[in-house]
Amino acid sequence: QVQLVESGGGLVQAGGSLRLSCAASGRTFSNYAMGWFRQAPGKERDVVAAITWSGRITYYADPVKGRFTISRDNAKNTVDLQMNSLKPEDTAIYYCAADGPTRSQVPTRTIHQYDYWGQGTQVSVSS
């Protein structure tokens, strides 16, 4: 089992920044690919960004490219999502997720490949 706990959500004005963090426990964190997803009211949960177990390769969904950055610290068992230039359409509950164990060099993009999920953190962007 892998336990994931997100933090860092909140209310911010458009153009502002937030940094989300996900703390993992339970298994060897560096054995897992990680991802951030979001779900807005009435919409499906979609991938935002993903990172391989090593942290060397990342993936970003088109709506967040150039604005969001995913990173991980395998020594601290954390994965972060730096969100800049936030827009009202970024408003959603953000979830971190773990896929593995894996040594894949391709970031996991598909929701059903993820085995473990956090409880989510709310991000609200006002116009």
C-alpha positions as a Markdown table, in Angstrom:
| # | Residue | x | y | z |
|---|---|---|---|---|
| 1 | Gln | 0.0 | 0.0 | 0.0 |
| 2 | Val | 1.0 | 3.6 | -0.7 |
| 3 | Gln | -0.5 | 6.4 | 1.2 |
| 4 | Leu | -0.7 | 9.8 | -0.5 |
| 5 | Val | -1.6 | 13.1 | 1.1 |
| 6 | Glu | -1.9 | 16.3 | -0.9 |
| 7 | Ser | -1.5 | 19.8 | 0.5 |
| 8 | Gly | -1.1 | 23.4 | -0.8 |
| 9 | Gly | -4.5 | 24.0 | -2.4 |
| 10 | Gly | -6.4 | 27.2 | -1.9 |
| 11 | Leu | -8.0 | 30.3 | -3.4 |
| 12 | Val | -5.9 | 32.5 | -5.7 |
| 13 | Gln | -6.6 | 35.3 | -8.2 |
| 14 | Ala | -6.1 | 34.7 | -11.9 |
| 15 | Gly | -2.5 | 35.1 | -12.8 |
| 16 | Gly | -1.3 | 34.0 | -9.4 |
| 17 | Ser | 0.6 | 30.9 | -8.4 |
| 18 | Leu | 0.2 | 27.9 | -6.1 |
| 19 | Arg | 2.5 | 25.0 | -5.2 |
| 20 | Leu | 0.9 | 21.6 | -4.5 |
| 21 | Ser | 2.8 | 19.0 | -2.6 |
| 22 | Cys | 2.0 | 15.3 | -2.2 |
| 23 | Ala | 3.7 | 13.3 | 0.6 |
| 24 | Ala | 3.9 | 9.5 | 0.1 |
| 25 | Ser | 4.4 | 6.8 | 2.6 |
| 26 | Gly | 4.1 | 3.0 | 2.9 |
| 27 | Arg | 6.4 | 1.7 | 0.1 |
| 28 | Thr | 9.6 | 2.7 | -1.6 |
| 29 | Phe | 8.6 | 5.9 | -3.2 |
| 30 | Ser | 11.3 | 5.8 | -5.9 |
| 31 | Asn | 9.7 | 2.6 | -7.3 |
| 32 | Tyr | 6.6 | 4.5 | -8.4 |
| 33 | Ala | 5.7 | 6.8 | -11.3 |
| 34 | Met | 3.7 | 9.7 | -10.1 |
| 35 | Gly | 1.0 | 11.9 | -11.6 |
| 36 | Trp | -1.2 | 14.9 | -10.8 |
| 37 | Phe | -4.8 | 14.8 | -12.0 |
| 38 | Arg | -7.7 | 17.3 | -11.6 |
| 39 | Gln | -11.4 | 17.1 | -11.6 |
| 40 | Ala | -13.8 | 20.0 | -12.0 |
| 41 | Pro | -17.5 | 19.8 | -11.1 |
| 42 | Gly | -19.4 | 17.8 | -13.6 |
| 43 | Lys | -16.3 | 16.8 | -15.5 |
| 44 | Glu | -14.1 | 13.7 | -15.7 |
| 45 | Arg | -10.8 | 13.4 | -13.9 |
| 46 | Asp | -8.0 | 14.3 | -16.3 |
| 47 | Val | -4.2 | 14.0 | -16.1 |
| 48 | Val | -2.4 | 17.3 | -15.6 |
| 49 | Ala | 1.2 | 16.2 | -15.3 |
| 50 | Ala | 3.2 | 13.0 | -14.8 |
| 51 | Ile | 6.7 | 12.1 | -13.9 |
| 52 | Thr | 8.8 | 8.9 | -14.2 |
| 53 | Trp | 10.1 | 7.1 | -11.1 |
| 54 | Ser | 13.5 | 8.7 | -11.7 |
| 55 | Gly | 12.2 | 12.2 | -12.2 |
| 56 | Arg | 14.0 | 12.5 | -15.5 |
| 57 | Ile | 11.1 | 12.5 | -17.8 |
| 58 | Thr | 7.9 | 14.5 | -17.5 |
| 59 | Tyr | 4.6 | 14.9 | -19.3 |
| 60 | Tyr | 2.2 | 17.8 | -19.3 |
| 61 | Ala | -1.3 | 18.1 | -20.6 |
| 62 | Asp | -1.7 | 20.7 | -23.3 |
| 63 | Pro | -3.8 | 23.1 | -21.2 |
| 64 | Val | -1.0 | 23.5 | -18.6 |
| 65 | Lys | 2.1 | 23.3 | -20.7 |
| 66 | Gly | 4.4 | 26.2 | -20.0 |
| 67 | Arg | 2.6 | 27.1 | -16.8 |
| 68 | Phe | 2.8 | 24.0 | -14.5 |
| 69 | Thr | 5.9 | 22.1 | -13.5 |
| 70 | Ile | 6.0 | 18.7 | -11.9 |
| 71 | Ser | 9.0 | 17.6 | -9.8 |
| 72 | Arg | 9.8 | 14.9 | -7.2 |
| 73 | Asp | 12.3 | 14.4 | -4.4 |
| 74 | Asn | 12.8 | 10.7 | -3.9 |
| 75 | Ala | 14.8 | 11.4 | -0.7 |
| 76 | Lys | 11.9 | 13.2 | 0.8 |
| 77 | Asn | 9.1 | 11.0 | -0.7 |
| 78 | Thr | 7.4 | 14.0 | -2.2 |
| 79 | Val | 6.1 | 15.1 | -5.6 |
| 80 | Asp | 5.2 | 18.7 | -6.2 |
| 81 | Leu | 3.2 | 20.7 | -8.8 |
| 82 | Gln | 4.2 | 24.3 | -9.3 |
| 83 | Met | 1.3 | 26.1 | -10.9 |
| 84 | Asn | 1.9 | 29.6 | -12.4 |
| 85 | Ser | -0.2 | 32.0 | -14.4 |
| 86 | Leu | -3.3 | 30.3 | -13.0 |
| 87 | Lys | -6.6 | 30.7 | -14.9 |
| 88 | Pro | -10.2 | 30.3 | -13.7 |
| 89 | Glu | -10.4 | 27.2 | -15.8 |
| 90 | Asp | -7.8 | 25.6 | -13.6 |
| 91 | Thr | -10.3 | 25.5 | -10.7 |
| 92 | Ala | -10.7 | 21.9 | -9.7 |
| 93 | Ile | -9.9 | 19.3 | -7.1 |
| 94 | Tyr | -6.3 | 18.2 | -7.6 |
| 95 | Tyr | -5.2 | 14.6 | -6.9 |
| 96 | Cys | -1.9 | 13.0 | -6.8 |
| 97 | Ala | -1.5 | 9.3 | -7.8 |
| 98 | Ala | 1.1 | 6.6 | -7.8 |
| 99 | Asp | 1.7 | 3.9 | -10.5 |
| 100 | Gly | 3.9 | 0.9 | -9.8 |
| 101 | Pro | 6.2 | -0.5 | -8.9 |
| 102 | Thr | 7.7 | 0.4 | -12.3 |
| 103 | Arg | 10.9 | 1.2 | -14.0 |
| 104 | Ser | 9.3 | 2.6 | -17.1 |
| 105 | Gln | 10.9 | 5.6 | -18.8 |
| 106 | Val | 7.6 | 6.7 | -20.1 |
| 107 | Pro | 5.4 | 8.9 | -17.8 |
| 108 | Thr | 2.1 | 7.3 | -16.9 |
| 109 | Arg | -0.7 | 9.3 | -18.5 |
| 110 | Thr | -3.7 | 7.0 | -18.3 |
| 111 | Ile | -5.9 | 7.2 | -15.2 |
| 112 | His | -6.6 | 3.5 | -14.9 |
| 113 | Gln | -2.9 | 2.7 | -14.7 |
| 114 | Tyr | -2.7 | 4.4 | -11.4 |
| 115 | Asp | -3.0 | 2.2 | -8.3 |
| 116 | Tyr | -3.0 | 4.7 | -5.4 |
| 117 | Trp | -4.7 | 8.0 | -5.0 |
| 118 | Gly | -4.7 | 10.8 | -2.5 |
| 119 | Gln | -7.8 | 12.5 | -1.1 |
| 120 | Gly | -7.5 | 15.6 | -3.2 |
| 121 | Thr | -6.9 | 19.3 | -2.5 |
| 122 | Gln | -9.2 | 22.1 | -3.8 |
| 123 | Val | -7.7 | 24.8 | -6.1 |
| 124 | Ser | -10.0 | 27.7 | -6.8 |
| 125 | Val | -8.9 | 30.5 | -9.2 |
| 126 | Ser | -11.0 | 33.7 | -9.2 |
| 127 | Ser | -11.2 | 36.0 | -12.2 |
